[in-house]
Every structure is written in C-alpha cells, then in structure tokens.
Amino acid sequence: MDIDIIDTSGLGDRSYMVSQDGVAAVIDPQRDIDRVLALAADRDVTITHVLETHIHNDYLTGGLELARATGAQYAVSAADEVAYERSAISDGDVIDVGPFRFEVMHTPGHTHTHVSYVLQDAAGTAKGVFSGGSMLHGTTGRTDLLGADHTEELTHAQFHSVRRLAAELADDVQVYPTHGFGSFCSASPASGDSSTIAEQRSTNPALTQDEQTYVDELIAGLSAYPAYYAHMGVINANGPAPIDLSLPKPVDPSELRHRIDAGEWVVDLRNRTAFATGHLSGTMGFELSTQFVTYLGWLYAWGSPLTLIGEDVDQIMDARRELSRIGVDNVTGQAVGPIEMFTDGETLASYRVSDFADLADVIGTDSLTVLDVRQSNEFEDGHLVSAINIPLHELIARLDEVPRGDVWVHCESGYRASIAASLIESPDRTVVLVDDQFENVASHHLTG
C-alpha cells in the first residue's frame, strides 16, 4: 500500500492518494487536479474513490471535477447540503476500495459535519487516519470559521472528536491531516511533517489538557483569518467550475497604464527587492512566494479584474495556478519581461530597502513613522517603541491612518511589509521597507 502526499505549501494544506494493486483513493484534492492525475499515471493506478473530510473554507476542492474526470465514487458527508450528486456517507460507514477500505468517523469541530477516514488494510487493521481539520500535528483545526455563534459549541466538539480518535485508534496509526502546514485553518501552528496517535497523546492540547482549559485557550488564541474564506464554503457546496490554467492575454504598456489609472488590480510578482528598485507607479507588489496567494486573496476585492506582471511566463502561470486554487479566476491580462519594457516613457517609481539596524539609527525622529503590519496579537507580544499597528489585512481600508512623511514599514520577516509598502506608496510619503527578521530588533533595543 502506498500513501502519496500532494503538498500545497502556498495554502498550508495536503491532499493524499492511497493506492494498491492498481486502484487508488484520493482524499481532499485541491482544484488543480492535473497534479493528482499525473501522480495516478505515474503509479499506473485507476482512481476509483474521492473522499472529502469536509466542505473546505480555505481552498476550492477538485473533488467533484476529479470524480467526474475519472468516474470515481465521490464521498461527501450526508449531512452536508450540496448542489451535486455524491455518495452520501455517515459515521460508521465503510468505503470498500478493494485491497483496502476506509471507516468513516464523524469528527465535528472544524465544521459540524466534518468526518475523518480510518484507513484499514485487507485484514481490517487500521494503518492511518485522514483527519482533515480535526486532529492535526500537535494542534487541532480552528473552530470559528462558521461564525461566532458556533465557535464555543464547535470547540467542545473538537475536543471530543480528537479524544475519540485517540481512544479508538492504536498508538502506531499514522495521522494524515489536511491542514496544519501553514494553513490558517489550524488553530495554532502545527509541529512536524508526520505523526502518530502515540505522539499526539503527548503533544496535542485536546489530549494533554482538560476540556475547559482546551476550549478557553483555543478560543483565546484565535486570530484573524483570510477574507476569501467567506467565499470558499459557498462555492464548494455548489461545486466549483473546472479550473482554467490558460495563459492570460498579453497587455501592452499603454493598456497597462490605463488599467492602473482606472484603479484595477495590477499585481507585480517580482522579488520584493526588485520591485522596490523599480516599478510602475500604482502597481501592487506581491512577491510570488509561499505566502503569495494567502495575502493576495486576503486583500483582493473579490471578482475584480486582475492583471499580472512577471519576469517570465512561468511566473505568470505559477501565479495563475495559485490564484485558481482560491477561485480568483478573473485574470484578464499579463505583462512579461523586464519592467522597463512597460514604462511607456514614464519614470519608474522606487523606494529604499533597509533593516532594523538602520532604523535604530533614526527612530525617534519627529517626522518618522514606524508602521507595523503584523496581526494585533503579534504586536501585543512585542513591538517597536512608538510603532503604530495596522495589520496588513486592514491596511487598504485604513490607508488614511498612515501618516505622511517618512514611513518605515515592517512585519515579522519582510514579506507582509513589502506588500504594505507598495500599498502606502504615495507622493507625500517616503517609504522605507524594513526587509529584516523581527527577532533582530532585540539587539538594537527597539522594543517597547
């Protein structure tokens, strides 16, 4: 029996394919199913079953399309209201794949209808559990995605679901969660790339704490999550359209400037240092990295036309794939090549890139503002003297609160600050991007 991991690091999620003797089952596939089909071809297996642990809030599923493309049985909880045909499964059901099978366990908490799948070999011995957003590695899935009215009830349910998994499964059973590898669906940061039930008994707060302590600490620790989550569950319940990974049409310099001046989303994917060195005024800098899709999706005006600027076609296509995973499909154009090709005679805009050592030399200057774009809980844990805090996901709505004059902007590592720098840049601000690790402030005595 083979268990392959299909990692989506940009969203902090994993999908899985279990295969043996020419057949395979796929758990929680993402929208770009070409990766799954390629893996199945490499393994020389036929996908006969596609299983969802829950209606996802952080990405668009590829489950429905994968089932249609392969003729596989599509297992979704009977309690989920969906607009398509599926194999409705419930607690205690057994899904027979031939050489292996799955037992369905209702594990509410991340959602009311969440299920986990216990993988069993032909002899009925449990080998692994696909726990979705229930038991994660050293933590659990967050419980507030359905709204504040449900959070406390779901948190108690999550506690009991994790305890049920631990009670009914042997120590050597492998734990295969969907979330917890950087996803905001995780209640707190997960630990490690692999784990077992035995390890979870000593590391998972639902198993090491009493119920009320677990509930209180999980709820107290919940921070903001991306705004695009509001759209994912609705689209997944209705059934996402097939993915479009075609290359957007090219845009010439005059049309590019027209789109920028019209206030459209024109996103520069280049490295943040390259963007700072020279860019078209009015464009937004979202360096294409593992954090790209989370933060663009968080700030994006849902449904707006989007134009991408990149160094090459591969960069555009990588961004297109990332965006498609969260349903940002209205990509109406692209511009590829050296940024100077698209100036149409205008002078490129730029700003300075610096670090905390340089900031230490000038902080306290009357005209200088330090803008911290980390989340509020990060700011409360420690911040620079006199810094103002506007979390990145609130920045567009609060641009008027950013003072004029010299503004040094920072975050934890420089990535969020680079986005913020591109958003606050204006003729009456002199922006400096602090591209540095926040841990370095201690040596410069900058924290308050």
C-alpha positions as CSV (number, residue, x, y, z in Angstrom):
1,M,0.0,0.0,0.0
2,D,1.4,3.4,-1.0
3,I,0.3,6.7,0.6
4,D,1.4,9.7,-1.5
5,I,1.3,13.3,-0.2
6,I,0.3,16.1,-2.6
7,D,1.6,19.2,-0.9
8,T,0.2,22.7,-1.5
9,S,2.6,24.8,0.5
10,G,1.2,28.1,-0.6
11,L,-2.0,27.3,1.4
12,G,-0.5,25.1,4.0
13,D,-2.5,22.0,3.0
14,R,-2.0,18.4,1.9
15,S,-4.0,16.1,-0.2
16,Y,-3.4,12.3,-0.3
17,M,-3.6,9.4,-2.6
18,V,-3.7,5.8,-1.3
19,S,-3.0,3.1,-3.9
20,Q,-2.6,-0.6,-4.1
21,D,-3.0,-3.3,-6.7
22,G,-3.9,-0.8,-9.5
23,V,-6.6,1.2,-7.7
24,A,-6.4,4.4,-5.7
25,A,-8.5,6.7,-3.5
26,V,-7.8,10.4,-3.2
27,I,-8.6,12.4,-0.1
28,D,-9.3,16.2,-0.1
29,P,-7.9,17.1,-3.6
30,Q,-7.4,20.7,-4.5
31,R,-8.8,22.3,-7.6
32,D,-5.8,21.7,-9.8
33,I,-6.4,18.0,-10.3
34,D,-3.8,17.7,-13.0
35,R,-1.3,17.0,-10.2
36,V,-3.4,14.1,-9.0
37,L,-4.0,12.7,-12.5
38,A,-0.2,12.9,-13.2
39,L,0.5,11.0,-9.9
40,A,-2.0,8.4,-10.7
41,A,-0.5,7.9,-14.1
42,D,3.0,7.6,-12.6
43,R,1.7,5.0,-10.2
44,D,-0.2,3.3,-13.0
45,V,-3.4,3.2,-10.9
46,T,-7.1,4.0,-11.5
47,I,-8.8,6.4,-9.2
48,T,-12.0,4.7,-8.0
49,H,-12.8,6.9,-5.0
50,V,-12.5,10.5,-4.0
51,L,-13.2,11.4,-0.3
52,E,-13.8,14.8,1.3
53,T,-13.4,15.3,5.0
54,H,-15.4,18.5,5.0
55,I,-16.6,21.4,2.9
56,H,-13.4,23.4,2.8
57,N,-13.1,27.0,3.8
58,D,-9.5,27.7,2.7
59,Y,-9.4,26.4,-0.9
60,L,-11.6,25.2,-3.7
61,T,-12.0,21.5,-3.9
62,G,-11.0,19.5,-7.0
63,G,-13.0,16.5,-5.7
64,L,-16.1,17.0,-7.8
65,E,-14.1,17.5,-11.0
66,L,-11.7,14.7,-10.3
67,A,-14.7,12.3,-9.7
68,R,-16.2,13.4,-13.0
69,A,-13.0,13.0,-14.9
70,T,-12.3,9.5,-13.6
71,G,-15.7,8.2,-12.9
72,A,-14.8,7.7,-9.3
73,Q,-17.2,7.5,-6.4
74,Y,-17.4,10.9,-4.6
75,A,-17.8,10.6,-0.9
76,V,-19.1,13.6,1.0
77,S,-20.9,13.7,4.3
78,A,-24.6,13.0,4.1
79,A,-25.1,16.0,6.5
80,D,-23.6,18.5,4.0
81,E,-26.0,20.3,1.8
82,V,-24.5,20.3,-1.7
83,A,-25.8,21.0,-5.1
84,Y,-24.4,18.0,-6.9
85,E,-24.7,14.2,-6.8
86,R,-22.4,12.4,-4.3
87,S,-22.1,9.3,-2.3
88,A,-23.5,10.4,1.0
89,I,-21.6,8.9,3.9
90,S,-22.2,8.8,7.6
91,D,-20.5,7.8,10.8
92,G,-19.7,4.0,10.8
93,D,-19.9,3.6,7.0
94,V,-17.2,1.5,5.4
95,I,-15.9,2.5,1.9
96,D,-14.5,-0.6,0.2
97,V,-11.8,0.2,-2.3
98,G,-10.8,-3.5,-2.8
99,P,-7.4,-4.1,-1.4
100,F,-8.1,-1.5,1.4
101,R,-11.0,0.3,2.9
102,F,-12.0,3.3,4.9
103,E,-14.2,3.5,8.0
104,V,-16.0,6.9,8.3
105,M,-15.8,8.6,11.7
106,H,-17.9,11.7,12.4
107,T,-15.4,14.2,14.0
108,P,-17.2,17.6,14.3
109,G,-15.3,20.6,15.5
110,H,-13.7,22.3,12.4
111,T,-17.2,22.1,11.0
112,H,-20.4,20.5,12.3
113,T,-20.4,17.8,9.6
114,H,-16.6,17.0,9.5
115,V,-15.6,13.4,9.1
116,S,-12.3,11.5,9.3
117,Y,-11.4,8.4,7.4
118,V,-9.7,5.5,9.1
119,L,-7.6,3.6,6.5
120,Q,-7.6,-0.2,7.0
121,D,-5.8,-2.9,5.2
122,A,-7.5,-6.1,3.8
123,A,-7.3,-7.7,7.3
124,G,-9.1,-4.7,8.9
125,T,-6.1,-3.3,10.7
126,A,-6.0,0.5,11.0
127,K,-3.0,1.9,9.3
128,G,-3.7,5.6,9.2
129,V,-6.4,8.2,9.7
130,F,-7.1,11.1,7.3
131,S,-8.2,13.7,9.9
132,G,-8.8,16.8,7.7
133,G,-9.2,19.7,10.1
134,S,-9.7,17.6,13.3
135,M,-6.6,16.1,14.8
136,L,-3.6,18.0,13.4
137,H,0.1,17.5,14.3
138,G,0.3,19.0,17.8
139,T,-2.8,21.0,17.4
140,T,-6.4,21.0,16.0
141,G,-8.3,22.8,13.4
142,R,-9.8,26.2,14.2
143,T,-13.4,26.3,15.2
144,D,-14.6,29.8,14.4
145,L,-15.0,29.6,10.6
146,L,-18.8,29.2,10.8
147,G,-19.2,32.3,12.9
148,A,-19.0,33.4,16.5
149,D,-22.4,31.8,17.3
150,H,-20.9,28.3,16.7
151,T,-17.4,28.7,18.0
152,E,-17.8,27.5,21.6
153,E,-20.0,24.6,20.6
154,L,-17.6,23.5,17.9
155,T,-14.6,23.9,20.2
156,H,-16.1,21.5,22.7
157,A,-17.0,19.1,19.8
158,Q,-13.4,19.3,18.5
159,F,-12.1,18.3,21.9
160,H,-14.3,15.2,22.0
161,S,-13.5,14.3,18.3
162,V,-9.8,14.3,18.9
163,R,-10.3,12.2,22.1
164,R,-12.5,9.8,20.1
165,L,-9.7,9.3,17.5
166,A,-7.2,8.7,20.3
167,A,-9.4,6.3,22.1
168,E,-10.4,4.2,19.1
169,L,-7.1,4.0,17.3
170,A,-3.9,2.2,18.2
171,D,-0.7,4.1,19.0
172,D,1.1,3.2,15.7
173,V,-1.7,4.6,13.5
174,Q,-0.3,7.4,11.3
175,V,-2.1,10.8,11.4
176,Y,-2.6,12.4,8.0
177,P,-4.3,15.8,8.4
178,T,-5.3,18.1,5.5
179,H,-4.5,21.3,7.4
180,G,-1.7,22.4,9.7
181,F,1.3,23.0,7.5
182,G,0.9,26.8,7.5
183,S,-2.9,26.9,6.8
184,F,-5.0,29.5,8.7
185,C,-7.4,26.6,9.2
186,S,-5.1,25.5,12.0
187,A,-6.0,26.8,15.5
188,S,-2.2,27.2,16.2
189,P,1.0,26.3,14.4
190,A,1.4,22.6,13.8
191,S,4.6,20.6,14.6
192,G,6.4,18.2,12.3
193,D,5.7,16.7,8.9
194,S,4.5,13.3,10.2
195,S,3.0,11.9,13.4
196,T,1.2,9.0,15.1
197,I,-1.6,8.6,17.6
198,A,1.0,7.9,20.2
199,E,2.8,11.1,19.6
200,Q,-0.4,13.1,19.6
201,R,-1.2,11.7,23.1
202,S,1.7,13.7,24.5
203,T,1.6,16.8,22.2
204,N,-2.0,17.5,21.2
205,P,-3.7,20.1,23.5
206,A,-7.0,18.2,23.2
207,L,-5.3,15.2,24.7
208,T,-3.0,16.9,27.3
209,Q,-5.4,19.4,28.7
210,D,-8.8,19.2,30.4
211,E,-11.8,20.2,28.3
212,Q,-12.4,23.7,29.6
213,T,-8.7,24.6,29.5
214,Y,-8.5,23.4,25.9
215,V,-11.7,25.4,25.0
216,D,-10.6,28.6,26.7
217,E,-7.1,28.5,25.3
218,L,-8.1,27.7,21.8
219,I,-10.7,30.4,21.6
220,A,-8.4,33.0,23.2
221,G,-5.7,32.2,20.7
222,L,-7.8,32.5,17.5
223,S,-6.5,35.3,15.3
224,A,-7.9,36.8,12.1
225,Y,-8.2,34.6,9.0
226,P,-8.2,35.5,5.3
227,A,-11.3,37.3,4.0
228,Y,-11.5,35.0,1.0
229,Y,-12.6,32.1,3.3
230,A,-16.1,33.7,3.2
231,H,-16.4,32.5,-0.4
232,M,-14.9,29.1,-0.3
233,G,-17.5,27.2,1.5
234,V,-20.3,28.5,-0.7
235,I,-18.5,27.7,-3.9
236,N,-17.5,24.2,-2.6
237,A,-21.1,23.4,-1.7
238,N,-22.3,24.5,-5.1
239,G,-19.5,22.8,-6.9
240,P,-16.5,24.7,-8.3
241,A,-16.2,25.1,-12.1
242,P,-13.3,23.3,-13.8
243,I,-10.0,25.1,-13.4
244,D,-8.7,27.4,-16.1
245,L,-4.9,27.4,-16.3
246,S,-4.6,29.1,-19.7
247,L,-2.1,31.9,-20.2
248,P,-3.9,35.3,-19.9
249,K,-3.7,37.6,-22.9
250,P,-0.7,39.9,-23.1
251,V,-1.2,43.6,-22.3
252,D,0.8,46.4,-23.9
253,P,2.3,49.4,-22.0
254,S,-0.5,51.8,-22.8
255,E,-3.2,49.4,-21.8
256,L,-1.3,48.5,-18.6
257,R,-1.1,52.2,-17.6
258,H,-4.8,52.5,-18.4
259,R,-5.7,49.7,-16.1
260,I,-3.5,51.1,-13.3
261,D,-5.1,54.5,-13.6
262,A,-8.5,53.0,-13.6
263,G,-7.8,51.5,-10.2
264,E,-7.8,47.9,-11.4
265,W,-5.7,45.3,-9.6
266,V,-2.3,45.2,-11.4
267,V,0.0,42.9,-9.4
268,D,3.8,42.8,-9.8
269,L,5.0,39.2,-9.0
270,R,8.8,40.0,-8.9
271,N,11.0,39.7,-5.9
272,R,10.3,42.4,-3.3
273,T,13.8,43.9,-3.7
274,A,13.4,44.1,-7.4
275,F,10.0,45.8,-7.0
276,A,11.4,48.3,-4.6
277,T,14.3,49.1,-7.0
278,G,11.9,50.0,-9.9
279,H,8.2,49.5,-10.6
280,L,5.3,51.1,-12.4
281,S,3.6,53.6,-10.0
282,G,0.2,52.4,-8.8
283,T,1.0,48.7,-9.1
284,M,0.9,46.4,-6.1
285,G,3.9,44.3,-5.1
286,F,3.0,40.7,-4.2
287,E,6.2,38.7,-4.4
288,L,5.4,35.2,-5.8
289,S,6.4,33.0,-2.8
290,T,4.7,30.5,-0.4
291,Q,2.7,33.4,1.2
292,F,1.6,34.9,-2.1
293,V,-1.9,33.5,-2.5
294,T,-2.9,33.8,1.1
295,Y,-2.2,37.5,1.3
296,L,-3.4,38.5,-2.2
297,G,-6.6,36.6,-1.6
298,W,-7.0,38.3,1.8
299,L,-6.8,41.8,0.3
300,Y,-8.3,41.2,-3.1
301,A,-11.6,42.9,-4.0
302,W,-13.5,39.7,-4.8
303,G,-14.3,39.4,-8.5
304,S,-12.2,42.3,-9.6
305,P,-10.2,42.0,-12.9
306,L,-6.6,41.2,-12.2
307,T,-3.5,41.9,-14.4
308,L,-0.2,40.2,-13.6
309,I,3.3,41.5,-14.2
310,G,6.1,38.9,-14.2
311,E,9.6,38.2,-15.2
312,D,8.6,35.3,-17.4
313,V,5.7,33.2,-18.5
314,D,6.4,30.5,-15.9
315,Q,6.0,33.1,-13.1
316,I,2.6,34.2,-14.6
317,M,1.5,30.6,-14.9
318,D,2.6,29.7,-11.3
319,A,0.6,32.7,-10.0
320,R,-2.4,31.7,-12.1
321,R,-2.4,28.2,-10.6
322,E,-2.1,29.6,-7.1
323,L,-4.9,32.1,-7.6
324,S,-7.2,29.5,-9.2
325,R,-7.0,27.4,-6.0
326,I,-8.9,30.0,-4.2
327,G,-11.2,31.0,-7.1
328,V,-9.5,34.1,-8.3
329,D,-10.3,33.4,-11.9
330,N,-10.8,36.9,-13.4
331,V,-7.2,37.3,-14.6
332,T,-7.6,39.5,-17.6
333,G,-4.1,40.1,-18.8
334,Q,-0.3,39.7,-18.2
335,A,2.9,41.6,-19.0
336,V,6.1,39.6,-19.1
337,G,9.7,40.8,-19.4
338,P,12.0,43.5,-17.9
339,I,9.9,46.1,-16.2
340,E,11.5,48.8,-18.4
341,M,9.6,47.4,-21.3
342,F,6.3,48.6,-19.9
343,T,7.2,52.2,-18.8
344,D,5.8,53.8,-22.0
345,G,8.2,56.7,-21.3
346,E,7.4,57.2,-17.6
347,T,10.0,57.1,-14.8
348,L,9.9,54.0,-12.7
349,A,8.9,54.5,-9.0
350,S,11.2,53.2,-6.3
351,Y,11.7,53.2,-2.5
352,R,14.5,52.3,-0.1
353,V,15.0,48.8,1.4
354,S,16.7,48.7,4.8
355,D,16.9,46.8,8.1
356,F,16.4,47.2,11.8
357,A,20.0,48.3,12.4
358,D,19.4,51.3,10.1
359,L,16.1,52.0,11.7
360,A,17.7,52.1,15.2
361,D,19.9,55.0,14.0
362,V,16.9,57.2,13.0
363,I,14.0,56.1,15.2
364,G,12.6,58.9,17.3
365,T,13.0,61.5,14.5
366,D,9.9,63.8,14.6
367,S,8.9,63.2,11.0
368,L,9.4,59.4,11.1
369,T,6.6,56.9,11.5
370,V,7.2,53.1,12.1
371,L,4.3,51.1,10.7
372,D,4.0,47.5,12.0
373,V,1.7,45.5,9.7
374,R,1.7,42.3,11.8
375,Q,-1.5,41.0,13.3
376,S,-2.7,42.5,16.5
377,N,-1.7,39.5,18.6
378,E,1.8,39.6,17.3
379,F,2.0,43.3,18.1
380,E,0.8,42.8,21.6
381,D,3.5,40.2,22.1
382,G,6.2,42.8,21.4
383,H,6.6,45.8,19.3
384,L,8.9,48.7,18.5
385,V,8.8,51.9,20.6
386,S,6.3,54.3,19.2
387,A,5.2,52.0,16.3
388,I,1.7,52.1,15.0
389,N,-0.1,48.9,14.2
390,I,-2.3,48.4,11.2
391,P,-2.5,44.7,10.3
392,L,-1.9,44.1,6.6
393,H,-5.4,42.7,6.0
394,E,-6.9,46.0,7.3
395,L,-4.5,48.4,5.6
396,I,-6.5,49.1,2.4
397,A,-9.5,50.2,4.5
398,R,-7.3,52.3,6.8
399,L,-4.8,54.0,4.4
400,D,-5.9,57.4,5.7
401,E,-4.5,56.5,9.1
402,V,-1.0,56.1,7.7
403,P,0.8,59.4,8.3
404,R,2.5,61.4,5.6
405,G,6.3,61.9,5.7
406,D,8.9,59.2,6.3
407,V,7.3,55.8,6.9
408,W,9.4,52.7,7.8
409,V,7.2,49.6,7.4
410,H,8.0,46.2,8.9
411,C,6.5,42.9,9.8
412,E,7.9,39.6,11.0
413,S,10.2,38.8,8.1
414,G,9.7,41.5,5.4
415,Y,7.1,39.8,3.2
416,R,3.9,41.4,4.5
417,A,5.8,44.7,4.9
418,S,6.7,44.6,1.2
419,I,3.1,44.3,0.2
420,A,2.2,47.2,2.6
421,A,5.0,49.4,1.2
422,S,3.5,49.1,-2.3
423,L,0.1,49.9,-1.0
424,I,1.0,53.0,1.0
425,E,3.4,54.5,-1.5
426,S,2.3,58.0,-2.5
427,P,3.9,61.4,-3.4
428,D,3.5,62.6,0.2
429,R,5.2,59.6,1.8
430,T,8.8,58.5,1.7
431,V,8.5,54.8,2.2
432,V,11.3,52.6,3.6
433,L,10.8,48.8,3.5
434,V,12.4,47.1,6.5
435,D,13.3,43.7,4.9
436,D,14.5,42.0,8.1
437,Q,13.6,39.4,10.7
438,F,11.8,40.9,13.7
439,E,13.9,38.8,16.1
440,N,16.8,41.2,15.2
441,V,15.1,44.1,17.0
442,A,16.3,42.8,20.4
443,S,19.9,43.6,19.7
444,H,19.1,47.2,18.8
445,H,16.9,47.9,21.9
446,L,13.9,48.9,19.8
447,T,11.1,47.0,21.5
448,G,8.6,48.6,23.9
